Amino acid sequence: MMGEIPSSDGEVAYLDFLNNPFLLPQHLLAAETLAEITTRLEKMKLEKDVVKRDALRTNIDRWLTENYHLIYLHHPERSQSLHSMIKGISENPYGYFDLSKVWIETKPSITS
């Protein structure tokens, strides 16, 4: 979901994926399934411990896949390459490089 849902936080992206009325789960899943998802997500949102929240999210995902409500068919992998002379550049959570540090110096070089 990262990159497809505008959030660098995995939990927020997951919540948006399952709750957003404009995305496919809200249009394709039965009302009973959506009610069960809502119940499970509320329990996850109320949990203060990060590890327990992650376990609840994993359980929700497992429940969705084991009951064939959600089938993962596509796992996109993005790759980009930079010239080996460019150092210290990192990717943001959306897979893009922060190029703010690689611009060419604006002062003209003096040649003798």
ZAZA-771863 format. One line per 8 residues: number of its first residue (from 1); their letters; for each residue x, y, z of N, C-alpha, C. Coordinates in Angstrom, 3 decimals. Example, Ala and Ser with C-alpha at 12.3 -4.5 7.8 and 13.67 -1.06 7.14 Angstrom:
2
1 = as = 13.190:-5.690:7.800:12.300:-4.500:7.800:13.200:-3.300:7.800 ~ 12.850:-2.250:7.080:13.670:-1.060:7.140:12.900:0.030:7.870
//
This chain:
112
1 = mmgeipss = 0.820:-1.193:0.000:0.000:0.000:0.000:0.861:1.254:0.000 ~ 2.052:1.096:0.529:2.916:2.261:0.597:3.186:2.763:-0.811 ~ 3.023:4.020:-1.038:3.182:4.590:-2.361:1.856:4.725:-3.079 ~ 0.916:3.854:-2.795:-0.405:3.941:-3.407:-1.345:4.768:-2.543 ~ -1.135:4.724:-1.245:-1.926:5.510:-0.300:-0.998:6.564:0.275 ~ -1.399:7.825:0.200:-0.481:8.912:0.567:-0.209:9.017:2.066 ~ 0.560:8.072:2.588:0.953:8.125:3.992:2.259:7.368:4.155 ~ 3.175:7.953:4.896:4.437:7.262:5.154:4.309:6.329:6.356
9 = dgevayld = 3.194:6.391:7.053:2.934:5.547:8.216:2.146:4.318:7.762 ~ 2.710:3.142:7.992:2.068:1.900:7.560:0.707:1.661:8.187 ~ 0.557:2.019:9.459:-0.732:1.837:10.133:-1.800:2.734:9.528 ~ -1.449:3.984:9.292:-2.408:4.926:8.701:-2.777:4.475:7.292 ~ -1.798:4.004:6.534:-2.067:3.520:5.179:-3.023:2.328:5.212 ~ -2.815:1.412:6.159:-3.674:0.232:6.272:-5.097:0.626:6.650 ~ -5.216:1.540:7.625:-6.539:2.023:8.032:-7.246:2.706:6.863 ~ -6.509:3.517:6.121:-7.103:4.213:4.982:-7.538:3.223:3.907
17 = flnnpfll = -6.707:2.217:3.657:-7.030:1.212:2.650:-8.354:0.516:2.957 ~ -8.565:0.179:4.214:-9.776:-0.560:4.575:-10.983:0.331:4.855 ~ -10.755:1.606:5.200:-11.863:2.489:5.580:-12.267:3.508:4.525 ~ -11.390:3.809:3.598:-11.661:4.869:2.629:-12.838:4.481:1.730 ~ -13.891:5.296:1.705:-15.072:4.947:0.913:-14.830:4.974:-0.595 ~ -13.706:5.520:-1.031:-13.422:5.602:-2.460:-12.553:4.459:-2.960 ~ -12.049:3.632:-2.055:-11.194:2.517:-2.452:-12.005:1.224:-2.549 ~ -11.437:0.241:-3.232:-12.165:-0.988:-3.567:-12.739:-1.780:-2.393
25 = pqhllaae = -12.055:-1.928:-1.261:-12.665:-2.744:-0.193:-14.074:-2.296:0.188 ~ -14.315:-1.010:0.246:-15.640:-0.510:0.625:-16.691:-0.793:-0.456 ~ -16.254:-0.979:-1.680:-17.194:-1.227:-2.783:-17.414:-2.717:-3.050 ~ -16.408:-3.528:-2.750:-16.479:-4.928:-3.154:-16.830:-5.903:-2.029 ~ -16.591:-5.513:-0.789:-16.834:-6.445:0.315:-18.277:-6.355:0.808 ~ -18.781:-7.484:1.284:-20.150:-7.552:1.813:-20.260:-6.732:3.093 ~ -21.471:-6.318:3.409:-21.717:-5.496:4.601:-21.271:-6.213:5.878 ~ -21.483:-7.531:5.946:-21.075:-8.296:7.125:-19.552:-8.291:7.276
33 = tlaeittr = -18.869:-8.420:6.164:-17.406:-8.401:6.182:-16.898:-7.034:6.607 ~ -17.505:-5.980:6.083:-17.107:-4.619:6.456:-17.362:-4.357:7.938 ~ -18.451:-4.899:8.462:-18.744:-4.739:9.892:-17.683:-5.440:10.737 ~ -17.282:-6.631:10.317:-16.228:-7.363:11.041:-14.901:-6.612:10.968 ~ -14.584:-6.074:9.808:-13.357:-5.287:9.648:-13.392:-4.073:10.569 ~ -14.519:-3.387:10.611:-14.659:-2.200:11.468:-14.443:-2.556:12.931 ~ -15.021:-3.661:13.379:-14.851:-4.107:14.765:-13.382:-4.381:15.069 ~ -12.718:-5.088:14.170:-11.308:-5.426:14.376:-10.418:-4.183:14.319
41 = lekmklek = -10.724:-3.266:13.407:-9.924:-2.040:13.301:-10.095:-1.153:14.531 ~ -11.299:-1.102:15.079:-11.527:-0.303:16.293:-10.693:-0.845:17.451 ~ -10.639:-2.165:17.572:-9.823:-2.782:18.617:-8.352:-2.423:18.409 ~ -7.908:-2.451:17.153:-6.525:-2.100:16.841:-6.241:-0.637:17.175 ~ -7.166:0.261:16.822:-6.956:1.694:17.058:-6.911:2.031:18.545 ~ -7.611:1.267:19.365:-7.645:1.534:20.804:-6.420:0.997:21.543 ~ -5.684:0.108:20.906:-4.498:-0.481:21.545:-3.353:0.534:21.581 ~ -2.774:0.734:22.756:-1.698:1.722:22.921:-0.316:1.139:22.650
49 = dvvkrdal = -0.166:-0.155:22.835:1.126:-0.809:22.639:1.366:-1.063:21.149 ~ 2.486:-0.572:20.643:2.806:-0.685:19.221:2.912:-2.144:18.784 ~ 3.548:-2.967:19.588:3.729:-4.380:19.239:2.378:-5.089:19.165 ~ 1.503:-4.812:20.118:0.170:-5.428:20.108:-0.659:-4.919:18.931 ~ -0.509:-3.625:18.594:-1.223:-3.077:17.437:-0.773:-3.762:16.157 ~ 0.530:-3.982:16.042:1.052:-4.657:14.859:0.536:-6.091:14.784 ~ 0.457:-6.763:15.926:-0.083:-8.130:15.954:-1.554:-8.139:15.546 ~ -2.314:-7.156:16.007:-3.732:-7.065:15.625:-3.877:-6.807:14.127
57 = rtnidrwl = -3.006:-5.952:13.584:-3.055:-5.679:12.142:-2.719:-6.943:11.353 ~ -1.733:-7.687:11.831:-1.376:-8.951:11.184:-2.545:-9.930:11.249 ~ -3.242:-9.980:12.379:-4.407:-10.867:12.518:-5.539:-10.456:11.582 ~ -5.755:-9.156:11.435:-6.780:-8.672:10.499:-6.425:-9.107:9.088 ~ -5.170:-8.910:8.724:-4.728:-9.272:7.380:-4.835:-10.775:7.161 ~ -4.451:-11.551:8.169:-4.555:-13.011:8.072:-6.020:-13.427:7.914 ~ -6.917:-12.821:8.691:-8.345:-13.134:8.594:-8.868:-12.807:7.192 ~ -8.465:-11.660:6.665:-8.913:-11.266:5.324:-8.421:-12.238:4.253
65 = tenyhliy = -7.164:-12.661:4.358:-6.619:-13.553:3.328:-7.098:-14.996:3.500 ~ -7.200:-15.480:4.742:-7.660:-16.858:4.959:-9.114:-17.051:4.544 ~ -9.908:-16.002:4.630:-11.313:-16.075:4.215:-11.526:-15.579:2.787 ~ -10.439:-15.363:2.082:-10.450:-14.970:0.666:-11.183:-13.656:0.400 ~ -11.178:-12.775:1.385:-11.720:-11.435:1.162:-10.680:-10.563:0.469 ~ -9.426:-10.902:0.692:-8.311:-10.154:0.125:-7.282:-11.158:-0.363 ~ -6.915:-11.053:-1.621:-5.919:-11.952:-2.198:-4.816:-11.084:-2.789 ~ -3.608:-11.273:-2.279:-2.473:-10.504:-2.795:-1.982:-11.148:-4.086
73 = lhhpersq = -2.103:-10.426:-5.164:-1.667:-10.927:-6.463:-0.456:-10.181:-6.998 ~ -0.277:-8.977:-6.548:0.733:-8.116:-7.134:1.540:-7.460:-6.032 ~ 2.837:-7.628:-6.101:3.723:-6.986:-5.137:4.724:-6.147:-5.929 ~ 4.390:-4.882:-6.153:5.290:-4.063:-6.966:6.614:-3.811:-6.256 ~ 7.655:-3.817:-7.045:8.971:-3.486:-6.513:9.557:-2.411:-7.405 ~ 9.835:-1.295:-6.802:10.398:-0.191:-7.562:11.902:-0.178:-7.356 ~ 12.612:0.089:-8.424:14.056:0.233:-8.276:14.524:1.406:-9.119 ~ 15.474:2.113:-8.580:16.073:3.243:-9.274:17.567:3.157:-9.055
81 = slhsmikg = 18.313:3.696:-9.974:19.753:3.703:-9.770:20.281:5.117:-9.932 ~ 21.337:5.391:-9.204:22.011:6.679:-9.269:23.460:6.439:-9.652 ~ 24.065:7.451:-10.209:25.477:7.368:-10.551:26.273:7.090:-9.281 ~ 27.317:6.289:-9.394:28.099:5.896:-8.220:28.807:7.064:-7.546 ~ 28.962:8.183:-8.236:29.611:9.357:-7.639:28.672:10.095:-6.684 ~ 27.387:9.842:-6.775:26.421:10.524:-5.907:26.319:9.733:-4.607 ~ 26.671:10.389:-3.517:26.690:9.726:-2.208:25.711:10.400:-1.257 ~ 25.266:9.676:-0.256:24.460:10.246:0.815:23.022:10.563:0.452
89 = isenpygy = 22.510:9.972:-0.601:21.128:10.210:-1.016:20.287:9.032:-0.532 ~ 19.161:9.329:0.078:18.290:8.258:0.551:16.899:8.400:-0.063 ~ 16.167:7.289:-0.049:14.802:7.292:-0.572:13.836:7.693:0.528 ~ 12.763:8.387:0.135:11.703:8.674:1.098:10.754:7.472:1.120 ~ 9.761:7.451:1.998:8.870:6.282:2.086:8.102:5.973:0.799 ~ 8.023:6.925:-0.128:7.300:6.692:-1.374:8.214:6.172:-2.476 ~ 9.496:5.975:-2.177:10.420:5.425:-3.155:11.111:6.450:-4.023 ~ 11.022:7.718:-3.678:11.685:8.762:-4.452:12.926:9.243:-3.720
97 = fdlskvwi = 13.922:9.686:-4.491:15.154:10.189:-3.897:15.011:11.647:-3.503 ~ 15.671:12.021:-2.412:15.754:13.421:-2.002:16.931:14.018:-2.757 ~ 16.638:14.732:-3.827:17.684:15.278:-4.687:18.083:16.696:-4.306 ~ 17.617:17.178:-3.176:17.910:18.561:-2.790:19.392:18.786:-2.511 ~ 20.141:17.733:-2.260:21.561:17.884:-1.944:22.470:17.601:-3.138 ~ 21.914:17.340:-4.302:22.765:16.985:-5.441:22.758:18.016:-6.564 ~ 22.170:19.177:-6.313:22.151:20.187:-7.364:23.549:20.729:-7.608 ~ 23.780:21.156:-8.832:25.084:21.688:-9.221:25.292:23.035:-8.555
105 = etkpsits = 26.519:23.267:-8.113:26.850:24.528:-7.452:26.594:25.693:-8.400 ~ 26.030:26.769:-7.874:25.657:27.908:-8.725:26.802:28.874:-8.969 ~ 27.859:28.850:-8.151:28.995:29.742:-8.380:29.801:29.221:-9.562 ~ 30.120:30.085:-10.500:30.936:29.612:-11.629:32.358:29.311:-11.157 ~ 32.916:28.264:-11.690:34.289:27.932:-11.315:35.258:28.827:-12.081 ~ 36.328:29.193:-11.426:37.333:30.069:-12.042:38.414:29.186:-12.639 ~ 38.643:29.373:-13.916:39.699:28.617:-14.586:40.834:29.561:-14.923 ~ 42.044:29.104:-14.782:43.162:29.987:-15.109:43.796:29.652:-16.418
//
